[in-house]
Amino acid sequence: MDEIHQFGGNWTADKLERLRKYLVAYATIMNKKNFIFSYIDAFAGTGYRILKKEEYHEGFCLLDFDEKDSQEFLQGSARIALQVEPKFDQYIFIEKDAARCQELAKLKTDFPLLKNRIIIVNSEANQYLKDFCKKVNWKKNRAVLFLDPYGMEVHWDTMKAIAETKAIDVWYLFPLGIGVNRLLKKDGNINEAWRNKLDKIFGASDWYQSFYEDKEQDTLFGPLHRTEKIADFSSIQEFFLNRLKSIFPGVAENPLILKNSKNNPLYLLCFAASNEKGAPTAIKIAQDILGRF
């Protein structure tokens, strides 16, 4: 691979450890029930945490760690899920890039006892998930889905399809700082392409009324009207949580803001449960995990 395996900062290890804790709790509960339960990773990468060259300034070089530490930090969500006990009945790893899928296929060699449970899918995540959610018999199946997009790839209609299964718990690394906030220009002059991106991720266009305000200022030449951004990370978080609550019966009230080494918000780690009966237990566990450390 022409990409360098590199640790992406403390926030990367943080999100993966919280995911691991939930998977352990989930698998322990589901192992006692009569469901086929799966782990789904929608942006699986290569099974390792990969840092692209343009991300170097956000991370730490492997030279900062000895060989043992490097191996620990390079474990990605796919490998962590495969190590969880009890085991899941099925592991679905979705990756759009064909070369990364070839790397993912090595998981079957590295985890030979699970090779028949591992499914590698070379596909665009949104389309695959929408089709998957429609075709599975959710009376017999349950799943945990991890959405860790590279940017703003997750569309709202995908989230709706997930919620409509009434059977999937989802961890979503929402691009709070690296995506949404960067598109919200201070003067409100947002081009059509950026508006479309924001509409797709929120599933609505009323974000503009929530994040901007018309101001009037008296000048020597009369009143001056201007649009001003009033959104901050807190209000964006509140808006997105309310969107999740509009389709999921359970949403964790304490999502975690993940920050880089300069203390700048990058992502919002969110959790939502789509099964009304199981939601209270799922939310209790997720909120406990989100509130730790």
C-alpha positions in Angstrom: 0.0 0.0 0.0 1.2 3.5 -0.8 -0.3 4.8 2.4 1.5 4.7 5.7 0.2 2.9 8.7 0.3 5.5 11.5 -1.4 6.2 14.8 -3.9 9.0 14.3 -3.8 10.6 17.8 -5.4 9.9 21.2 -8.9 10.4 19.8 -8.5 7.4 17.5 -7.6 5.0 20.3 -10.4 6.5 22.4 -13.2 5.8 19.9 -12.0 2.3 19.2 -11.8 1.4 22.9 -15.3 2.7 23.5 -16.5 0.7 20.5 -14.8 -2.4 21.8 -16.4 -2.1 25.2 -19.9 -1.8 23.7 -19.3 -4.8 21.4 -18.3 -6.9 24.4 -21.4 -6.0 26.3 -23.6 -6.4 23.2 -22.2 -9.8 22.3 -22.5 -11.0 25.9 -26.2 -10.1 25.9 -27.0 -11.4 22.4 -25.2 -14.7 23.0 -28.0 -15.6 25.3 -30.8 -14.8 22.9 -32.1 -16.5 19.8 -31.0 -14.0 17.2 -28.3 -14.1 14.5 -26.2 -11.1 15.4 -23.7 -9.3 13.2 -21.1 -6.6 13.4 -21.1 -4.3 10.4 -18.2 -1.9 9.6 -19.3 0.4 6.8 -15.9 2.1 6.1 -13.6 -0.7 7.1 -10.4 0.5 5.4 -7.8 -2.2 5.6 -8.4 -3.5 9.1 -5.7 -1.2 10.4 -5.8 2.5 11.2 -4.4 4.3 8.2 -3.2 7.9 8.1 -2.8 9.5 4.7 0.2 11.8 4.0 -1.9 14.9 4.2 -2.9 13.9 7.8 0.6 13.7 9.1 0.3 17.0 11.0 -2.6 15.6 13.0 -0.9 12.4 14.2 2.2 10.8 15.6 5.0 9.1 13.7 5.4 5.4 14.4 8.9 6.3 15.6 7.3 7.6 18.7 6.4 4.1 19.7 8.2 0.8 20.1 7.2 -2.1 17.9 4.8 -3.6 20.5 3.0 -0.3 21.0 2.8 0.4 17.3 1.0 -2.9 16.7 -1.5 -2.1 19.4 -2.2 1.3 18.1 -2.5 0.1 14.5 -5.4 -2.2 15.3 -8.4 -0.9 13.4 -12.1 -1.4 14.1 -12.3 -4.5 12.0 -9.5 -6.3 13.9 -10.8 -5.2 17.2 -14.3 -6.5 16.5 -12.8 -9.9 15.5 -11.0 -10.1 18.8 -14.1 -9.5 20.9 -15.5 -12.3 23.1 -18.1 -13.7 22.8 -17.9 -13.9 19.0 -20.4 -12.4 16.6 -22.3 -14.8 14.2 -21.2 -12.7 11.3 -18.8 -9.9 10.4 -19.5 -7.6 7.4 -16.8 -5.3 6.3 -17.7 -2.8 3.6 -15.1 -0.9 1.7 -15.4 1.0 -1.6 -11.7 0.9 -2.5 -10.7 -2.4 -4.2 -7.1 -2.4 -2.9 -8.3 -2.0 0.7 -10.7 -4.8 0.2 -7.8 -7.0 -0.8 -6.1 -6.1 2.5 -9.3 -6.8 4.4 -9.4 -10.3 2.8 -6.3 -11.1 4.8 -8.4 -11.1 7.9 -9.7 -14.6 6.9 -6.1 -15.8 7.1 -5.3 -13.9 10.3 -8.5 -15.2 12.0 -8.9 -18.7 10.5 -11.5 -19.8 13.0 -13.7 -17.0 11.9 -13.1 -17.1 8.1 -16.6 -18.5 7.4 -18.2 -15.7 9.3 -16.3 -12.9 7.6 -17.9 -11.2 4.6 -15.9 -8.6 2.6 -18.0 -6.2 0.5 -16.5 -4.0 -2.2 -19.2 -1.4 -2.4 -20.3 2.2 -1.8 -21.5 2.1 1.8 -24.7 4.1 1.5 -26.2 2.0 -1.3 -25.1 -1.3 0.2 -26.5 -0.5 3.6 -29.9 0.6 2.2 -30.2 -2.6 0.2 -29.0 -4.7 3.1 -31.5 -3.1 5.5 -34.4 -3.9 3.1 -33.5 -7.6 2.3 -32.6 -9.0 5.8 -35.2 -10.6 7.9 -35.0 -8.5 11.0 -37.3 -10.7 13.0 -34.4 -13.1 13.3 -31.4 -10.8 13.0 -29.8 -8.1 15.0 -26.6 -6.0 14.4 -24.2 -3.4 15.6 -23.2 -0.9 12.8 -20.1 1.2 13.0 -20.1 4.3 10.8 -16.6 5.9 10.7 -16.7 7.8 7.4 -13.7 9.6 5.9 -15.8 12.8 5.7 -19.4 13.5 5.0 -20.2 10.3 3.1 -23.1 9.1 5.2 -26.4 10.2 3.8 -29.6 10.8 5.9 -31.7 8.3 3.8 -29.1 5.7 4.9 -29.7 6.6 8.5 -33.5 6.3 8.0 -33.1 2.9 6.4 -31.1 1.8 9.5 -33.7 3.1 11.9 -36.5 1.4 10.0 -35.0 -2.0 10.6 -35.9 -1.7 14.3 -33.0 -4.1 14.9 -29.6 -2.2 14.4 -27.6 -0.3 17.0 -25.4 2.3 15.4 -22.2 4.1 16.5 -21.7 7.1 14.2 -18.6 9.2 14.1 -20.3 12.3 12.9 -17.9 14.8 11.1 -18.6 17.7 13.4 -15.5 19.7 13.0 -13.7 18.2 10.0 -16.9 18.4 7.8 -20.0 20.3 8.9 -18.5 23.3 10.7 -16.0 23.9 8.0 -18.8 24.3 5.4 -20.8 26.7 7.6 -19.2 30.0 6.4 -19.4 32.9 8.7 -21.2 35.1 6.3 -23.7 32.4 5.3 -22.7 32.6 1.7 -22.7 28.8 1.1 -22.4 27.5 -2.5 -24.8 25.0 -3.9 -22.4 22.1 -3.7 -21.8 22.6 0.0 -25.5 23.2 0.7 -26.3 19.8 -1.0 -23.7 18.1 1.2 -25.3 19.6 4.3 -28.8 18.7 3.2 -27.7 15.1 2.6 -26.1 14.6 5.9 -28.9 16.3 7.9 -31.8 15.1 5.7 -33.3 18.6 5.8 -32.5 22.1 4.7 -33.7 23.9 7.9 -30.2 23.7 9.3 -29.7 27.1 7.7 -32.4 28.8 9.8 -30.9 27.1 12.9 -27.3 28.1 12.2 -27.7 31.6 10.8 -29.4 34.8 11.8 -30.2 38.0 9.9 -28.7 41.1 11.6 -29.5 44.7 11.0 -26.9 47.5 11.8 -27.5 51.2 11.6 -25.0 53.1 9.5 -24.5 56.6 8.1 -26.1 55.4 4.9 -29.1 53.7 6.5 -29.7 50.2 7.9 -27.3 47.5 6.8 -28.6 43.9 6.6 -26.2 41.0 6.9 -26.3 37.3 7.7 -24.3 36.0 10.6 -23.3 32.5 11.7 -24.6 31.8 15.2 -23.8 28.1 15.2 -21.1 26.7 17.4 -20.1 23.1 18.1 -22.7 22.8 20.8 -25.6 24.0 18.7 -24.6 21.8 15.8 -24.5 18.8 18.2 -27.9 19.6 19.5 -29.4 20.0 16.0 -28.0 16.6 14.9 -29.1 14.8 18.0 -32.6 16.1 17.5 -32.5 14.8 13.9 -31.4 11.4 15.2 -34.3 11.4 17.8 -36.7 12.1 15.0 -36.1 8.5 13.6 -34.5 6.4 16.4 -36.4 5.4 19.5 -33.2 5.6 21.5 -30.3 8.1 21.2 -27.5 8.6 23.7 -27.7 12.0 25.4 -24.0 12.4 26.0 -22.2 12.0 22.6 -18.5 12.5 22.9 -16.6 15.2 21.1 -13.3 13.8 19.9 -10.5 16.4 19.5 -7.0 16.5 18.0 -3.8 17.4 19.8 -4.6 21.1 19.4 -7.9 20.6 21.2 -9.9 21.3 18.0 -13.1 19.3 17.7 -13.0 16.7 14.9 -15.8 14.3 15.3 -18.9 13.7 17.5 -19.2 10.0 18.6 -22.9 9.3 18.6 -25.0 6.3 19.5 -28.5 5.4 18.5 -30.7 2.2 18.9 -33.4 1.3 16.5 -35.2 -1.4 18.5 -37.8 0.1 20.8 -37.8 -2.8 23.2 -34.0 -3.0 23.5 -33.3 0.7 23.3 -33.3 1.4 27.1 -30.7 -1.2 27.8 -28.6 -0.3 24.8 -28.7 3.4 25.7 -27.8 2.8 29.3 -24.7 0.8 28.3 -23.7 3.3 25.6 -24.1 6.3 27.8 -22.0 4.7 30.5 -19.3 4.0 28.0 -19.4 7.5 26.5 -19.3 9.0 30.0 -16.1 7.1 31.1 -12.5 8.4 31.3 
